Amino acid sequence: VRVRQSGSLLEAHVSRTSPLRCWDPITRFCAMFRNQYDQDVLTWSPQGRLHQVEYAMEAVKQGATTVGCKSRDYVVLATLKRAASELSSAQNKLFKMDENLGVAISGLTADGTLATKSLRAACITHKFTFGSEAEIGRLAGIISDKSQMCTQRSGSRPSGIGMLIAGKDNQGCHLYQTCPSGNLYDHSAAAIGARSQASKTFLEKHMDRFYNLSLTELITLALQALKEATTDPISDMSCSVAVVGDGSPFRILECEELRAFITRLEQDVN
């Protein structure tokens, strides 16, 4: 290992022939500075990138697959459930915020729980102040603004969570996506999490059908998109589905109801 002083940075050059298994203190110290632009969320790289924000977005890509679909009258959220081990139950990925609003998360579940508490508090505050339900776009903007604030404050880290926000208000049905960078997207259909590209490709092929679909057809389509992201067969134990729309407050489907949709989907495939 050759160490040299360059400006204010200490650089280390490790020969390819040197034994990398031998990590002496100098080598470990120098390894910390391999990428000098990802040590702080405020530091820009010469390419105009914030590496810690990108790392947080990568955490979302490693999370459980989450799919959202919107028609004229309904919005459906579907998620795959993961268990840490065979001895534990799966973590919840669907949360009810209000009668007309719910979210699905992908990424670090602890960060998602904190974000849902913030969104639920915003719903309660608006209803207490104005006596009415808040617009879905306004609530989604509050969450995305808080995510963005974490990208420009020293001493904080970006939130490693992506959210699909589904709701119904006076302007119709809405499906929004938030990400750790603070960006907010309005979707007709969306998929986030691990292997979500397969689900996105499926949704893009059927995007012309969304607007006029019934609730049953929309749930079936969401399950089909979710199935594209996994090689294992889906069941009521491995996925969750929630709906909201005209005449239907936000609710998570019971196991028996979900099992009936999955059975119908398997029969259609066969």
Protein Blocks (a to p, Z undefined) as FASTA:
>chain_A
ZZddehjbccddddfkbcfklccfklmmmmmmmpmmlmbfklccfkopafklmmmmmmmm
mmccddddddfkbccdddddddfbfkbccddfbdcfblkbccddedjfklmmmmmmmmmm
mmmmmmmmnopacdfklmmmmmmmmmmmmmmcghiacdfbdcddddddfkbccdddddfk
opacddfbdcedehklmmmmmmmmmmmmmmmpcfklmmmmmmmmmmmmpcbdcdfklpcc
ddddehiacddddfklmmmmmmmmmmmmZZ
